[in-house]
């Protein structure tokens, strides 16, 4: 059950990204890995739920998912979704490549946007 809330959370955290390792690249890799683990966990739970519901309703025989062979159109759709997932997982690298100083406390442009959004 979802409870309505007046709380609006910011899209990005204020200030510099916290670092836990001596090499910032390790922190980025950890962030990507944890994001991916979260996505995979949610998807695995949803797939399990769907399979159980379909089998319990008699709409799907046990083992049908494992035996399924996708056609070319389905493979193309899946490839597009996979590309989007990779963009999401790798976005931390893309952001740093676009603007390596974004989000640092001394970044006046970033702080200006944060101030505007908060108002």
N, C-alpha and C positions, 0 to 999 in steps of 0.2 A: 504494500500500500504506500502510495506516495503522498507525503504531506506537503501542502503548498508552503512556500517560504518566501519571505521578502529579502532574503540574503542573496546577493549577487556576487559571485566569486570572480576575481579577475582572470583573464585569459592567460596571463603570464605572471609569474612571481616578480615582486619588486627586487631590485638590486642584482648583484652578480650571482651567477650560478654557484652553488656550494661545490667545493672540491674535497674529495676524501683521500685521493691518492696523489703522490708527488707528480705524476704525469697526468695532465688534464685529459689526454686521449683515453686513459684508462677509465676515467669517470664517464666520458661520453660513451664508451663501449658498454660500461655497466648500465647506464641509463637506457641504451638501446636494447640491451639484453633483457632488462627487467620489463620494459615496455612490451617486448615480444612475448615474454613469458606470461604476462597478464592477458594479452590477446589470445594466445594459444589456450590458456586455461579456460577462459570464457567460452571460446569456440568448442572446445572439447566437451564441456558441460552441456552446451546447447545441442550439439550433435547427439550426445548420449541420450538426452531427454527426448529429442525427436525420434530417434530410433526406438526407444522404449515405448513411446506413445503409439507409434505406427505398428509395432509388433503386437502390442496389447490390444489394439483395435482390429487386428487382422488385416490391416492394409499393406503390411510388409512382412515377408517371410524372414525369419532369423537368418542372417548371413547375406541377405540380398545386397546390402551396401558394399560389402567386400567383393561381391561378384560383379558389380556394375562396371561396364566399360563405356566411357564417355565418347561421344562422337566429336567431330571437328568443331562444330559450333559451340558445344559445351566447353571444349578445351580452350577455344578462343576467349570465351567469357571468363573462364577461370584465370587465364593468363592476364587479362586486364585487371581483374581483382587482385591478383598476386602483385602486379606492378604497383598498384595503389598501396597495398600493404607495405611493400618495400619502401616506397616514398615516405610513408608515415613513420616507419621504424628508423629510417636513415635521415629524418628531417633535422636532427640536431647537427649532423655534419653539413647538410645543405645550408642551414642557417648560418653557421660559422663561416662557411665558404663565401656566402653572400656579404656578410658584414661581421668580421671576426671580433669587432669591439662592441657589438650590440648587447645591450643589457648590463654593461658594466657601469658602476656608479658614476664614472666620469664621462659617460656618454650623454652629452647635453640633448641631442635629438631624441634619444630614448626616454630620458627623464621628462622632456617636454610632452611627449605623447602620453606617457603615464599620467602626468598631471591633467591633461585634457580629458582622458578617459575617466579619471576619478571624479571630475566635476560634472 
